């Protein structure tokens, strides 16, 4: 038996038996195409290209930009470098996960995109170490902080007003979302598949 054959004692899929459904019921639980692996790789590659072009443009405009607004220039370069590092790390994780999937039966790639923390629980999914998880979340925080700081005004009163408004918005959203995530909430997923019609 060659390496491309299925493992023993695996029954083949029988597509001749009708299920009673007009369509496959499992397709209802499949994520939308925007959450698929090809779209994830495409969006990551486009973002990586745009950030690289932005960084090159910042470097070419450095002499005039530094004279006009030195602090703003260094904030933009720092944010561009942080996003570039995050996109490179994301693409590396996606491609490594795809390579590992292609080396196991059935030697194909998953449809669903690769999840990063905190979308997945690293204690039960993947091989994230404590140091790797800490570094990943810290890099996410740095990227978010730098990209937000670049849009803030330079005067302290406007900066404080902007920060207070954003914080108030986050607290309001959390106060609306957290009660809905209780186990008895109607938004919780039961996890039961539909039974076959009689």
N, C-alpha and C positions, 0 to 999 in steps of 0.2 A: 504494500500500500504506500503510495507516494505521499509527500507532504501536503498536496492539494486536496486529498480526499477527506471526507468528513470522518470524525471519530466513530468507532464502532458503537453499535446499539443505539444509534440515533435514527428514529423513524423519519422518513422523508415527508415533506409537506404534501398533503393530499388536497389539491385544489379542485378535484372533481366533486367533492361532497358539498352540497349547498348548505349555507349556514342559516338561511331564512331571512337574512338582512339584505336590503337593496345595495348597501355599501358595507365595507368593512367597519365594524363598530370600533376597532382600535384606532382608526384614523381620527376619531373625535378627540382622543387624548394626545394626539401628536402635536407638538408645538408648532406655531406658525412658521412660515418659511424664513421670516426675519431672525428667528432663533436657531437657524440651521448652521452647520459648520461652514459651508461655502460662503454664506453671507458674512459670517464672523471673520473669516480670513480676508474677504474682499474689503470689508470696512476697516479692519486693522491695517491692511496694506495701504489703503487710501489715506488714512489718518497719518500713518508713518511717512508717506510721501509729502503730504501737506506740511507737517511739522518740520521735515527736513528742508523744504523750500523756504519756510518761514525763518528758520535758523540761518540759512545762507543769506537771505535778504537782510536780516539783522546784522550779520557780520559785515556785509558790504556797506550798509548805511551807518556803521559804528562811528566814524569820525564826526559826522554832522549830528548824529543822535546824541552822542555823549555831551557835546557842547550845549545842546538844547535842554536835555533832561537826563542827567546822569543816573539818578535813582531809578527812573522809569525804564531806562535802557537795561540796567543790570537785572531788574525784576523780570523784564520780558525775556532776556536771555536765560535766566535761571528757570523760568517757567517752561520755556521751549526745551531746554535740556532735560528737565524732569519729565515732561510729557514724552519726549523722544526715548528716554530710558525706559519708561513704563510701557510704551508701545513695543519696543524691541523685546522686553521681557515677556509681554503678553504673546507676541508672535512666536517666540521661542517655546513657550509653554504649550501653545496650540499645536505647533508642528511636532513637538516631542510626544504629546499625547496621541496625535494622529499616527505617528510612526509606531508607537507601542500597540495601538489598536490593529494596525495592518499586519502585525506579526503574530496575531492570535486568530483562531478560528472565529468567523468565516473569512478572515484575511481581507476585510473591507473596513471602511470608515463608518463611524456612527453618523446618523442624520443630525442629531442634536448637537448644538454648539458646546464647546468646553466651558464649564463653569469655573469661575475664580472665586476665592473667598471674598466677601462673606456670602455669596450666593449659594455656596455649598458648605456643608459642615466638614471641615478638614479632619475631624476626629473619626469620621465614618466614611469619607469619600477621598480618594486620592492618597498620595504619600507625602503630604505636607508636614514638615517638621516644625517644631515650635519656633526655631530661629527663622526658617523660611516664611512661616506665616507672619511673624512679627515684622520682618523686613518688608513683606508684601503690603501689609496694612499701613506700615509707616510710609512707604513710598506713595500709596494712595492718598494718605493725608497730606503729604508734601505737595503732590500734584494739585490737589484740590485747593490747598491754601495759597499756593503761588499763582494759580490761574485766577483765583478770586481777588487776590491783592492787586493784580495788574489792572483790574477794572475799578479799583477804589480811587477816590479823589485824593489829592495830596494834602489838603487842609484837614487838621484833626477834627473839627466839628462835623464835616460831611462824612468823614470816615466812621465816626462814632454813630452817627445817625444811620448810615448804611448797615453797619454791623448789627445795631439794635433791631432794625427792621428785618434783616435776614434771620436773626435768632428768634424773633417773635413769630415769624412765619413758620420756622421749623417746629417750634413748640406747639403752635396751633395745629399743624399737620399731625404731629405725634399724638396729640390729645384726641384727634378724630380717628386715627388709624388703630391705636392700641386697643380700645374697647372692642373693635370688630375682629381682632385676632384671638379672642378667647376661644377655648376648645368648644364651647357650646354655641358659638356664633354660626349664623347661617352661611358665612363666607368660607367656613372650613371645608376641606375636600374630604368626602367620605371614602374615596378610594375604591368603590365597588364598580365593577364593570356591568353593563346591562346583561340581563339573562336572555337566553334564546327564546324567541317567540314560539308559542304553541300553535 
